[in-house]
Amino acid sequence: MSGLRDYHMHTRYCDGRSDMESMVLSAVEMGLECVGICTHSYTWFDESYCISRENIPGFISEARELKEKYGDRIRVFCGVEQDFYSEEDTDGFDYVIGSVHYMKAGEKYLPVDEDALVLRSILEDDFGGDPMAMARCYFETVSRVFERTRCDIVGHFDLITKFSERDPILDTSCPEYVLAWKAAAENLLASGAVFEINTGAVSRGYRSGPYPAEDIISYLKERGASLIMSSDAHRPEDIAFGFGTFGHLATAQFMPRSRQ
């Protein structure tokens, strides 16, 4: 397990199921070299899953304390998964994961990964039943996630396919779909941001493979992208989930740099 790094995991500060120290200790027990504890950035239009504004200083402070406490056993970093539509700054964090959890239609924020039935309802109510219109909206938003968040890591690039294996809302082989994700990929490749290979939906039983899909990973590799493994763990036992199975897909390691 030597050399393993996992920078995408959540605690009870947002929608995780465990406290921060338990996550760090689990990473230590697994032999990780680096662990990144991150939180979902505050989104005023949906407070159900994210950190509250008043808890942000405490989150950063606790991460710093654990960094000191376990510094002789593991390197601990403090990150934020910054949603595209979050209006919070990222000062004080070691790194930023830029993610799209919502699309926008008019003034409505439309959740991408809440539930398959919710996504079908969005398809019918907000995109006139046109799945490619929905895909274009999603990937147009993804294409600007670096511009918006100045992220170090691009989070779950094709999150909109979370439910596709159980409920194939989108035809991911459709040329229009492929054109949409390729346009987003090209825009992000120019930013130099790292892409994550995210096993979170695999650990939770939604998918048999990680984000992004294999054809997207192949395309990103051909275009020279840096891809790292991440678990998107919400409980200690899912840290580094599937790294042994999918780790060969990664092309790089990541080390946070000062954002000051």
Backbone as JSON, one array per atom type, in Angstrom:
{
  "sequence": "MSGLRDYHMHTRYCDGRSDMESMVLSAVEMGLECVGICTHSYTWFDESYCISRENIPGFISEARELKEKYGDRIRVFCGVEQDFYSEEDTDGFDYVIGSVHYMKAGEKYLPVDEDALVLRSILEDDFGGDPMAMARCYFETVSRVFERTRCDIVGHFDLITKFSERDPILDTSCPEYVLAWKAAAENLLASGAVFEINTGAVSRGYRSGPYPAEDIISYLKERGASLIMSSDAHRPEDIAFGFGTFGHLATAQFMPRSRQ",
  "N": [[0.82, -1.22, 0.0], [2.17, 1.09, 0.0], [2.91, 4.46, -0.79], [0.39, 5.26, -1.56], [-2.11, 7.69, -2.19], [-4.87, 9.66, -1.32], [-7.12, 12.05, -1.96], [-9.76, 12.8, -1.88], [-12.33, 12.81, 0.12], [-14.98, 12.75, 2.54], [-16.4, 14.12, 5.56], [-18.36, 14.31, 8.63], [-18.67, 17.0, 8.69], [-19.81, 17.75, 6.35], [-21.53, 15.83, 4.12], [-20.52, 13.38, 4.89], [-20.06, 10.3, 6.81], [-18.58, 9.99, 9.07], [-16.26, 11.09, 11.66], [-13.52, 13.4, 11.39], [-11.01, 12.6, 12.45], [-11.25, 9.8, 12.57], [-11.28, 9.16, 9.89], [-8.69, 9.91, 9.14], [-7.19, 8.16, 10.76], [-7.96, 5.71, 9.71], [-6.84, 5.91, 7.18], [-4.16, 5.94, 7.93], [-3.92, 3.34, 8.98], [-4.27, 1.9, 6.66], [-1.98, 2.4, 5.39], [-1.52, 4.67, 3.86], [0.29, 7.25, 2.22], [-0.32, 9.94, 1.89], [-3.15, 11.85, 2.87], [-6.12, 13.48, 2.05], [-8.46, 15.46, 3.48], [-11.54, 16.63, 2.68], [-14.17, 19.07, 2.22], [-17.55, 19.62, 1.18], [-18.13, 22.6, -0.47], [-19.86, 25.5, 0.75], [-23.14, 25.94, -0.36], [-25.55, 28.18, -0.96], [-28.1, 27.76, -1.99], [-28.72, 25.15, -1.57], [-28.49, 23.55, 1.27], [-28.34, 21.01, 2.22], [-26.34, 19.1, 1.99], [-23.84, 20.17, 2.32], [-21.03, 21.88, 3.93], [-21.64, 24.13, 6.64], [-21.48, 27.7, 6.68], [-20.55, 28.75, 9.13], [-19.08, 26.67, 10.15], [-16.78, 26.36, 8.71], [-14.23, 27.57, 9.54], [-13.69, 25.92, 11.79], [-13.46, 23.41, 10.61], [-11.12, 23.69, 9.03], [-9.3, 24.27, 11.07], [-9.37, 21.9, 12.64], [-8.36, 20.06, 10.81], [-5.76, 21.02, 10.55], [-4.81, 20.56, 13.13], [-4.84, 17.74, 13.21], [-3.01, 17.24, 11.27], [-0.65, 17.99, 12.54], [-0.73, 16.24, 14.73], [-0.58, 13.64, 13.64], [1.57, 13.76, 12.01], [3.98, 12.36, 11.91], [3.3, 9.98, 10.86], [1.66, 10.13, 8.66], [0.92, 12.28, 5.87], [-1.2, 14.93, 6.15], [-3.72, 16.69, 4.52], [-5.8, 19.55, 3.83], [-8.7, 20.05, 2.14], [-11.09, 21.45, -0.25], [-14.09, 20.67, -1.84], [-15.13, 22.36, -4.32], [-18.09, 23.52, -5.41], [-19.37, 24.33, -8.66], [-21.26, 26.4, -8.59], [-20.93, 27.53, -6.12], [-20.38, 30.3, -3.97], [-18.39, 30.85, -2.24], [-15.11, 31.74, -0.99], [-11.86, 30.18, -1.35], [-9.83, 30.39, 0.41], [-7.37, 29.37, 2.76], [-7.49, 26.66, 2.4], [-5.69, 23.7, 1.38], [-5.87, 22.64, -1.15], [-8.01, 22.49, -4.06], [-10.84, 20.85, -5.24], [-12.6, 20.95, -8.14], [-15.95, 20.8, -8.9], [-19.01, 19.83, -10.55], [-22.16, 19.76, -9.44], [-24.64, 20.58, -10.01], [-26.82, 21.65, -12.6], [-28.02, 24.52, -14.39], [-31.11, 25.99, -15.08], [-32.61, 28.69, -16.26], [-33.45, 30.33, -13.39], [-33.31, 28.16, -11.8], [-31.68, 25.67, -9.89], [-30.42, 22.62, -10.71], [-30.11, 19.44, -9.53], [-27.58, 17.06, -10.22], [-26.81, 14.51, -9.32], [-28.56, 13.46, -7.44], [-30.71, 11.59, -7.48], [-32.01, 8.95, -9.53], [-34.7, 9.15, -10.38], [-35.2, 11.82, -9.88], [-33.45, 12.98, -11.72], [-34.59, 12.11, -14.1], [-36.97, 13.48, -13.97], [-36.06, 16.11, -14.14], [-35.04, 16.0, -16.74], [-37.42, 15.76, -18.25], [-38.97, 17.99, -17.38], [-37.33, 20.26, -17.56], [-35.72, 20.09, -19.78], [-37.26, 19.36, -21.87], [-37.52, 16.65, -22.4], [-35.33, 15.96, -23.9], [-32.47, 14.25, -23.96], [-29.91, 14.86, -24.91], [-29.81, 17.61, -24.92], [-29.79, 18.07, -22.21], [-27.35, 16.81, -21.56], [-25.58, 18.46, -22.96], [-25.91, 20.88, -21.6], [-24.94, 20.15, -19.08], [-22.19, 19.43, -19.63], [-21.24, 21.78, -20.76], [-21.23, 23.39, -18.53], [-19.37, 21.96, -16.95], [-17.13, 22.38, -18.53], [-16.3, 24.88, -17.8], [-15.43, 24.74, -15.21], [-12.85, 25.0, -14.14], [-12.23, 27.64, -14.76], [-14.09, 28.88, -13.15], [-13.61, 27.92, -10.5], [-10.89, 27.74, -10.12], [-9.55, 25.34, -9.74], [-7.43, 22.67, -8.49], [-7.82, 20.03, -9.02], [-9.96, 18.29, -11.18], [-13.15, 17.29, -10.48], [-15.01, 14.2, -10.57], [-15.68, 13.96, -13.59], [-17.73, 13.1, -15.44], [-20.16, 13.03, -13.95], [-22.88, 13.1, -14.42], [-23.58, 10.68, -15.44], [-24.03, 8.96, -13.36], [-26.23, 7.29, -12.72], [-26.54, 5.72, -14.92], [-26.05, 3.0, -15.45], [-28.02, 1.62, -14.1], [-30.31, 2.92, -14.93], [-30.59, 3.87, -17.94], [-30.53, 6.81, -18.88], [-29.1, 8.48, -20.55], [-27.63, 8.13, -23.75], [-24.56, 7.24, -24.01], [-22.97, 6.66, -26.14], [-23.81, 8.13, -28.2], [-23.13, 10.38, -30.87], [-23.51, 13.15, -30.39], [-23.37, 13.31, -27.62], [-20.72, 12.5, -27.18], [-19.34, 14.54, -28.52], [-20.01, 16.65, -26.82], [-18.75, 16.0, -24.32], [-16.12, 15.89, -25.17], [-15.57, 18.51, -25.96], [-15.73, 19.81, -23.48], [-13.63, 18.5, -22.17], [-11.4, 19.32, -23.7], [-11.31, 22.05, -23.14], [-10.7, 22.02, -20.43], [-8.31, 20.62, -20.39], [-6.56, 22.5, -21.34], [-6.21, 24.06, -19.13], [-4.46, 22.83, -17.43], [-5.15, 21.52, -15.13], [-5.46, 18.7, -12.89], [-7.08, 15.58, -13.48], [-9.43, 13.61, -11.73], [-9.72, 10.08, -11.13], [-12.41, 8.67, -10.09], [-13.7, 6.61, -7.64], [-16.0, 6.56, -6.18], [-18.76, 6.09, -6.86], [-18.64, 3.44, -7.45], [-18.0, 2.18, -5.02], [-20.36, 2.71, -3.71], [-22.18, 1.27, -5.1], [-23.45, 2.13, -7.45], [-22.19, 2.14, -9.91], [-20.14, 0.09, -12.07], [-17.66, 0.78, -12.81], [-15.22, 3.47, -12.5], [-15.63, 7.12, -12.42], [-13.9, 9.15, -14.78], [-15.7, 7.6, -17.59], [-14.35, 4.76, -19.38], [-13.69, 5.34, -22.1], [-13.43, 8.08, -22.03], [-11.33, 8.39, -20.22], [-9.29, 7.19, -21.75], [-9.14, 9.01, -23.88], [-8.35, 11.35, -22.5], [-5.84, 10.53, -21.6], [-4.49, 10.2, -24.05], [-4.35, 12.83, -24.77], [-2.55, 13.81, -23.03], [-3.2, 14.28, -20.35], [-3.01, 14.57, -16.75], [-3.89, 12.11, -14.51], [-5.32, 11.14, -11.47], [-5.91, 8.88, -8.71], [-8.89, 8.71, -6.74], [-11.12, 8.31, -3.97], [-13.52, 9.42, -3.11], [-14.6, 8.93, -0.62], [-17.04, 8.44, 1.92], [-17.06, 7.27, 4.29], [-14.9, 5.59, 6.63], [-14.11, 2.97, 5.77], [-14.18, 3.05, 3.03], [-12.07, 4.47, 2.03], [-9.56, 4.89, -0.38], [-10.82, 3.06, -2.01], [-11.04, 0.49, -4.38], [-8.6, 1.08, -5.54], [-6.65, -0.8, -6.03], [-7.79, -2.24, -8.08], [-8.39, -0.38, -10.13], [-6.24, 1.27, -10.25], [-4.27, 1.18, -12.23], [-5.14, 2.82, -14.21], [-4.5, 5.4, -13.63], [-2.23, 8.15, -14.14], [-0.5, 9.73, -12.76], [0.81, 11.21, -9.69], [-0.26, 13.38, -7.04], [0.51, 16.37, -5.35], [-0.38, 18.73, -3.05], [0.1, 22.22, -3.47], [1.2, 25.38, -2.14], [-1.42, 27.72, -1.88], [-1.36, 30.32, -1.37]],
  "CA": [[0.0, 0.0, 0.0], [3.08, 2.22, 0.09], [2.81, 5.49, -1.82], [-1.0, 5.59, -1.86], [-2.61, 9.02, -1.81], [-6.3, 9.81, -1.57], [-7.41, 13.44, -1.6], [-11.18, 13.13, -1.98], [-13.15, 12.12, 1.1], [-15.83, 13.68, 3.28], [-16.68, 13.82, 6.96], [-19.64, 14.83, 9.11], [-18.78, 18.45, 8.45], [-20.76, 17.89, 5.26], [-22.4, 14.67, 4.01], [-19.84, 12.17, 5.28], [-20.67, 9.57, 7.9], [-17.62, 9.78, 10.15], [-15.5, 12.26, 12.06], [-12.28, 13.6, 10.64], [-9.91, 11.8, 12.99], [-11.45, 8.41, 12.17], [-10.86, 9.05, 8.49], [-7.23, 9.96, 9.12], [-6.68, 6.93, 11.35], [-8.17, 4.64, 8.74], [-5.82, 6.09, 6.15], [-2.9, 5.49, 8.54], [-3.96, 1.88, 9.07], [-4.15, 1.36, 5.31], [-0.63, 2.67, 4.92], [-1.45, 5.76, 2.91], [1.35, 8.25, 2.37], [-0.98, 11.24, 2.01], [-4.6, 11.83, 2.92], [-6.73, 14.79, 1.95], [-9.82, 15.55, 3.99], [-12.15, 17.81, 2.07], [-15.57, 19.3, 2.53], [-18.33, 20.28, 0.13], [-18.24, 24.04, -0.25], [-21.19, 25.97, 1.09], [-24.0, 26.4, -1.45], [-26.68, 28.81, -0.29], [-29.37, 27.3, -2.54], [-28.95, 23.79, -1.1], [-27.65, 23.35, 2.44], [-28.59, 19.67, 2.72], [-25.19, 18.2, 1.87], [-22.58, 20.91, 2.36], [-20.63, 22.47, 5.19], [-22.23, 25.42, 6.93], [-20.49, 28.78, 6.69], [-19.96, 28.94, 10.45], [-18.21, 25.54, 10.5], [-15.58, 26.32, 7.86], [-13.0, 27.75, 10.33], [-13.46, 24.75, 12.62], [-13.0, 22.33, 9.73], [-9.72, 23.96, 8.7], [-8.52, 24.18, 12.3], [-9.23, 20.5, 13.03], [-7.44, 19.42, 9.86], [-4.4, 21.44, 10.9], [-4.45, 19.85, 14.36], [-4.56, 16.35, 12.86], [-1.75, 17.26, 10.51], [0.42, 18.0, 13.54], [-0.83, 15.06, 15.6], [-0.2, 12.41, 12.94], [2.56, 14.12, 11.0], [5.07, 11.38, 11.82], [2.77, 8.74, 10.3], [0.98, 10.38, 7.39], [0.78, 13.69, 5.53], [-2.62, 15.28, 6.15], [-4.03, 17.94, 3.83], [-7.15, 20.07, 4.02], [-9.19, 20.49, 0.84], [-12.49, 21.79, -0.42], [-14.71, 20.35, -3.12], [-15.81, 23.61, -4.63], [-19.1, 23.4, -6.45], [-19.34, 25.38, -9.68], [-22.13, 27.52, -8.23], [-20.62, 28.05, -4.79], [-19.87, 31.68, -3.99], [-17.41, 30.99, -1.16], [-13.7, 31.72, -1.39], [-11.16, 28.95, -0.99], [-8.68, 30.72, 1.25], [-7.16, 28.53, 3.92], [-7.44, 25.25, 2.02], [-4.46, 23.3, 0.7], [-6.14, 22.33, -2.56], [-9.41, 22.63, -4.45], [-11.44, 19.97, -6.25], [-13.69, 21.66, -8.8], [-16.98, 19.84, -9.28], [-20.34, 20.29, -10.96], [-23.23, 18.95, -8.87], [-25.9, 21.17, -10.46], [-26.97, 22.43, -13.82], [-28.92, 25.64, -14.13], [-32.09, 26.33, -16.11], [-33.17, 29.93, -15.76], [-33.01, 30.56, -12.02], [-33.41, 26.89, -11.09], [-30.49, 24.83, -9.75], [-30.89, 21.27, -10.97], [-29.1, 18.49, -9.04], [-27.15, 16.06, -11.19], [-26.53, 13.19, -8.75], [-29.4, 13.22, -6.27], [-31.52, 10.37, -7.6], [-32.35, 8.7, -10.93], [-36.02, 9.68, -10.65], [-35.06, 13.28, -9.92], [-32.81, 13.34, -12.99], [-35.58, 11.92, -15.16], [-37.92, 14.59, -13.86], [-35.36, 17.27, -14.7], [-35.0, 15.79, -18.19], [-38.73, 16.05, -18.82], [-39.5, 19.31, -17.01], [-36.44, 21.39, -17.85], [-35.04, 19.92, -21.07], [-38.22, 18.92, -22.87], [-37.34, 15.24, -22.73], [-34.19, 15.81, -24.81], [-31.3, 13.93, -23.14], [-28.69, 15.5, -25.4], [-29.85, 18.99, -24.44], [-29.35, 18.0, -20.81], [-25.91, 16.51, -21.56], [-24.85, 19.66, -23.4], [-25.95, 21.84, -20.49], [-24.02, 19.67, -18.04], [-20.79, 19.5, -20.02], [-20.89, 23.19, -20.92], [-20.9, 23.84, -17.18], [-18.1, 21.31, -16.59], [-16.03, 22.97, -19.31], [-15.89, 26.15, -17.18], [-15.23, 24.55, -13.77], [-11.56, 25.57, -13.74], [-12.4, 29.1, -14.84], [-14.92, 29.33, -12.03], [-13.13, 27.52, -9.17], [-9.41, 27.71, -10.1], [-9.3, 24.07, -9.05], [-6.25, 21.86, -8.74], [-8.3, 18.72, -9.46], [-11.31, 18.27, -11.74], [-13.89, 16.21, -9.83], [-15.95, 13.32, -11.29], [-15.93, 14.66, -14.86], [-19.02, 12.72, -16.05], [-21.09, 12.69, -12.86], [-24.24, 12.98, -14.94], [-23.83, 9.27, -15.77], [-24.05, 8.2, -12.11], [-27.31, 6.3, -12.68], [-26.74, 5.2, -16.27], [-26.06, 1.54, -15.52], [-29.33, 1.16, -13.61], [-31.37, 3.62, -15.65], [-29.83, 4.53, -19.02], [-31.16, 8.05, -19.34], [-28.27, 9.04, -21.62], [-26.9, 7.24, -24.64], [-23.2, 7.8, -23.99], [-22.3, 6.4, -27.42], [-24.37, 9.07, -29.17], [-22.12, 11.36, -31.29], [-23.71, 14.44, -29.73], [-22.85, 13.19, -26.26], [-19.26, 12.46, -27.28], [-18.89, 15.9, -28.85], [-20.19, 17.5, -25.63], [-17.71, 15.78, -23.33], [-14.81, 16.23, -25.74], [-15.42, 19.97, -25.89], [-15.41, 20.13, -22.08], [-12.29, 17.98, -21.88], [-10.4, 20.17, -24.34], [-11.23, 23.31, -22.41], [-10.05, 21.76, -19.15], [-6.92, 20.23, -20.65], [-5.77, 23.73, -21.51], [-5.98, 24.68, -17.82], [-3.4, 22.12, -16.71], [-5.65, 20.88, -13.92], [-5.42, 17.25, -12.81], [-8.38, 14.93, -13.47], [-9.48, 12.47, -10.82], [-10.42, 8.84, -11.43], [-13.19, 8.67, -8.85], [-14.34, 5.31, -7.43], [-17.08, 6.72, -5.2], [-20.01, 5.45, -7.28], [-18.41, 2.0, -7.41], [-18.12, 1.75, -3.62], [-21.75, 2.84, -3.27], [-23.0, 0.33, -5.86], [-24.14, 2.71, -8.6], [-21.45, 1.88, -11.15], [-19.13, -0.97, -12.04], [-16.38, 1.43, -13.09], [-15.11, 4.82, -11.95], [-15.67, 8.3, -13.29], [-14.75, 9.15, -15.97], [-15.82, 6.35, -18.31], [-13.08, 4.31, -19.96], [-13.36, 6.04, -23.34], [-12.98, 9.43, -21.66], [-9.98, 8.22, -19.67], [-8.37, 6.95, -22.87], [-8.99, 10.28, -24.59], [-7.55, 12.25, -21.68], [-4.46, 10.04, -21.63], [-3.94, 10.52, -25.37], [-4.14, 14.28, -24.83], [-1.5, 14.16, -22.08], [-3.72, 14.71, -19.04], [-2.6, 13.9, -15.52], [-5.05, 11.51, -13.84], [-4.99, 10.58, -10.16], [-6.97, 8.1, -8.08], [-9.57, 9.25, -5.56], [-12.2, 7.42, -3.56], [-14.75, 10.13, -2.74], [-15.1, 8.15, 0.5], [-17.88, 9.09, 2.91], [-16.87, 6.51, 5.52], [-13.5, 5.15, 6.67], [-13.82, 1.73, 5.05], [-14.14, 3.28, 1.59], [-10.85, 5.19, 1.64], [-8.76, 4.19, -1.4], [-11.62, 1.97, -2.55], [-10.82, 0.13, -5.77], [-7.32, 1.54, -6.09], [-5.95, -1.97, -6.56], [-8.46, -2.66, -9.31], [-8.4, 0.64, -11.16], [-5.08, 2.14, -10.14], [-3.47, 1.2, -13.46], [-5.66, 3.86, -15.1], [-3.9, 6.69, -13.25], [-0.97, 8.48, -14.81], [0.28, 10.69, -11.99], [0.54, 11.48, -8.29], [-0.55, 14.79, -6.81], [0.92, 16.94, -4.07], [-0.86, 20.11, -2.95], [1.05, 23.33, -3.36], [0.65, 26.54, -1.44], [-2.34, 28.54, -2.66], [-1.3, 31.68, -0.85]],
  "C": [[0.85, 1.27, 0.0], [2.88, 3.18, -1.09], [1.39, 5.87, -2.17], [-1.35, 6.98, -1.35], [-4.08, 9.1, -2.19], [-6.71, 11.18, -1.05], [-8.9, 13.79, -1.63], [-11.96, 12.25, -1.01], [-13.85, 13.15, 1.98], [-16.14, 13.18, 4.68], [-18.04, 14.39, 7.35], [-19.75, 16.35, 9.02], [-19.7, 18.72, 7.26], [-21.61, 16.61, 5.2], [-21.71, 13.34, 4.29], [-20.46, 11.54, 6.52], [-19.76, 9.43, 9.12], [-16.94, 11.09, 10.5], [-14.16, 12.28, 11.35], [-11.15, 12.71, 11.13], [-10.04, 10.33, 12.6], [-11.03, 8.18, 10.72], [-9.34, 9.03, 8.39], [-6.65, 8.65, 9.67], [-6.86, 5.74, 10.41], [-7.13, 4.71, 7.62], [-4.45, 5.64, 6.66], [-2.84, 3.97, 8.55], [-3.81, 1.23, 7.7], [-2.78, 1.62, 4.7], [-0.52, 3.78, 3.9], [-0.3, 6.7, 3.24], [0.76, 9.63, 2.6], [-2.49, 11.04, 2.06], [-5.1, 13.27, 2.86], [-8.16, 14.74, 2.42], [-10.44, 16.8, 3.39], [-13.62, 17.92, 2.47], [-16.26, 19.88, 1.31], [-18.46, 21.76, 0.48], [-19.7, 24.42, 0.04], [-21.92, 26.45, -0.17], [-25.3, 26.9, -0.84], [-28.03, 28.26, -0.75], [-29.69, 25.86, -2.16], [-27.98, 23.51, 0.04], [-27.72, 21.91, 2.97], [-27.35, 18.8, 2.78], [-23.85, 18.86, 2.19], [-22.24, 21.39, 3.76], [-21.36, 23.79, 5.4], [-21.12, 26.48, 6.96], [-19.78, 28.87, 8.04], [-19.0, 27.82, 10.84], [-16.92, 25.48, 9.68], [-14.31, 26.55, 8.67], [-12.67, 26.54, 11.19], [-12.95, 23.57, 11.82], [-11.51, 22.5, 9.42], [-8.85, 23.78, 9.93], [-8.32, 22.72, 12.71], [-8.29, 19.76, 12.09], [-6.0, 19.78, 10.18], [-3.92, 20.71, 12.17], [-4.08, 18.39, 14.08], [-3.28, 16.23, 12.04], [-0.56, 17.22, 11.47], [0.44, 16.7, 14.35], [-0.3, 13.8, 14.93], [0.89, 12.63, 11.9], [3.72, 13.14, 10.86], [4.61, 10.07, 11.18], [2.13, 8.92, 8.93], [0.94, 11.89, 7.14], [-0.71, 13.99, 5.37], [-2.8, 16.64, 5.48], [-5.5, 18.27, 3.96], [-7.65, 20.66, 2.7], [-10.65, 20.89, 0.87], [-12.93, 21.32, -1.8], [-15.63, 21.51, -3.47], [-16.81, 23.4, -5.75], [-19.05, 24.59, -7.4], [-20.13, 26.61, -9.25], [-21.92, 28.02, -6.81], [-20.04, 29.45, -4.92], [-18.84, 31.92, -2.9], [-15.99, 31.05, -1.72], [-13.05, 30.44, -0.87], [-9.9, 29.22, -0.17], [-8.58, 29.77, 2.44], [-7.1, 27.05, 3.62], [-6.14, 24.94, 1.27], [-4.67, 23.03, -0.78], [-7.65, 22.41, -2.78], [-9.75, 21.57, -5.49], [-12.61, 20.74, -6.85], [-14.71, 20.69, -9.35], [-18.28, 20.53, -9.69], [-21.36, 19.3, -10.4], [-24.6, 19.43, -9.33], [-25.75, 21.72, -11.86], [-27.93, 23.58, -13.49], [-29.81, 25.87, -15.34], [-32.84, 27.55, -15.63], [-32.6, 30.22, -14.39], [-33.04, 29.29, -11.18], [-32.05, 26.17, -11.07], [-30.95, 23.38, -9.77], [-29.84, 20.26, -10.55], [-28.84, 17.37, -10.04], [-27.17, 14.66, -10.6], [-27.4, 12.83, -7.56], [-30.1, 11.86, -6.33], [-31.89, 10.2, -9.08], [-33.72, 9.27, -11.29], [-36.01, 11.2, -10.74], [-34.46, 13.71, -11.26], [-33.77, 13.15, -14.15], [-36.61, 13.05, -15.15], [-37.32, 15.87, -14.43], [-35.33, 17.19, -16.22], [-36.32, 16.2, -18.83], [-39.15, 17.5, -18.6], [-38.65, 20.47, -17.5], [-35.72, 21.29, -19.19], [-35.95, 19.3, -22.13], [-38.07, 17.48, -23.3], [-36.18, 14.96, -23.66], [-32.92, 15.51, -24.01], [-30.02, 14.6, -23.61], [-28.65, 16.99, -25.02], [-29.38, 19.04, -23.0], [-27.85, 17.73, -20.74], [-25.1, 17.73, -21.96], [-24.8, 20.69, -22.28], [-24.95, 21.43, -19.41], [-22.57, 19.89, -18.45], [-20.34, 20.92, -20.35], [-20.52, 23.8, -19.57], [-19.56, 23.27, -16.74], [-16.93, 21.99, -17.3], [-15.48, 24.23, -18.66], [-15.55, 26.0, -15.7], [-13.87, 25.07, -13.31], [-11.64, 27.09, -13.73], [-13.11, 29.64, -13.62], [-14.25, 29.09, -10.67], [-11.62, 27.62, -9.01], [-8.93, 26.44, -9.4], [-7.94, 23.47, -9.41], [-6.63, 20.53, -9.39], [-9.71, 18.88, -10.02], [-12.04, 17.05, -11.18], [-14.86, 15.51, -10.77], [-16.51, 13.96, -12.57], [-17.31, 14.36, -15.44], [-20.03, 12.26, -15.0], [-22.51, 12.47, -13.34], [-24.59, 11.54, -15.32], [-23.91, 8.39, -14.52], [-25.07, 7.05, -12.15], [-27.47, 5.53, -13.98], [-26.76, 3.68, -16.34], [-27.39, 0.97, -15.05], [-30.48, 1.72, -14.44], [-30.72, 4.44, -16.76], [-30.55, 5.73, -19.63], [-30.43, 8.61, -20.55], [-27.65, 7.94, -22.46], [-25.49, 7.8, -24.78], [-22.41, 7.48, -25.25], [-22.78, 7.35, -28.51], [-23.31, 10.11, -29.56], [-22.27, 12.72, -30.62], [-23.17, 14.43, -28.31], [-21.33, 13.23, -26.28], [-18.7, 13.84, -27.61], [-18.97, 16.82, -27.63], [-19.07, 17.28, -24.63], [-16.32, 16.11, -23.87], [-14.56, 17.73, -25.7], [-15.06, 20.4, -24.47], [-14.0, 19.69, -21.73], [-11.21, 18.89, -22.46], [-10.22, 21.49, -23.59], [-10.46, 23.13, -21.11], [-8.6, 21.32, -19.33], [-6.03, 21.45, -20.77], [-5.44, 24.38, -20.17], [-4.8, 24.05, -17.07], [-3.85, 21.46, -15.43], [-5.56, 19.36, -14.04], [-6.85, 16.72, -12.83], [-8.34, 13.78, -12.47], [-10.18, 11.28, -11.48], [-11.12, 8.46, -10.13], [-13.97, 7.36, -8.71], [-15.55, 5.37, -6.5], [-18.37, 6.01, -5.59], [-19.87, 3.94, -7.33], [-18.59, 1.49, -5.98], [-19.56, 1.81, -3.12], [-22.72, 2.03, -4.14], [-23.75, 0.9, -7.05], [-23.51, 2.32, -9.93], [-20.49, 0.71, -10.96], [-17.74, -0.43, -12.32], [-16.39, 2.86, -12.61], [-15.53, 5.9, -12.94], [-14.21, 8.68, -13.6], [-14.84, 7.75, -16.58], [-14.51, 6.03, -19.03], [-12.72, 5.06, -21.23], [-12.89, 7.46, -23.07], [-11.57, 9.38, -21.07], [-8.96, 8.03, -20.78], [-8.1, 8.24, -23.64], [-8.11, 11.25, -23.8], [-6.09, 11.83, -21.66], [-3.79, 10.4, -22.95], [-3.6, 12.0, -25.49], [-3.16, 14.76, -23.77], [-1.97, 14.61, -20.72], [-3.06, 13.94, -17.91], [-3.86, 13.41, -14.82], [-4.6, 10.86, -12.55], [-6.18, 9.79, -9.63], [-7.59, 8.87, -6.92], [-10.78, 8.38, -5.24], [-13.54, 8.12, -3.33], [-15.42, 9.41, -1.56], [-15.93, 9.01, 1.45], [-17.86, 8.32, 4.23], [-15.47, 5.9, 5.47], [-13.19, 3.93, 5.82], [-13.76, 1.9, 3.54], [-12.94, 4.1, 1.13], [-10.03, 4.31, 0.71], [-9.51, 3.0, -2.0], [-11.3, 1.74, -4.02], [-9.49, 0.55, -6.36], [-6.52, 0.37, -6.66], [-6.5, -2.42, -7.89], [-8.28, -1.66, -10.45], [-7.15, 1.52, -11.18], [-4.22, 2.23, -11.39], [-3.93, 2.29, -14.44], [-5.04, 5.23, -14.82], [-2.57, 6.89, -13.95], [-0.03, 9.31, -13.94], [-0.03, 10.58, -10.5], [0.3, 12.98, -8.16], [-0.05, 15.18, -5.45], [0.46, 18.39, -4.02], [0.29, 21.1, -2.83], [0.4, 24.49, -2.64], [-0.24, 27.35, -2.37], [-2.33, 29.99, -2.21], [-0.64, 32.61, -1.86]]
}
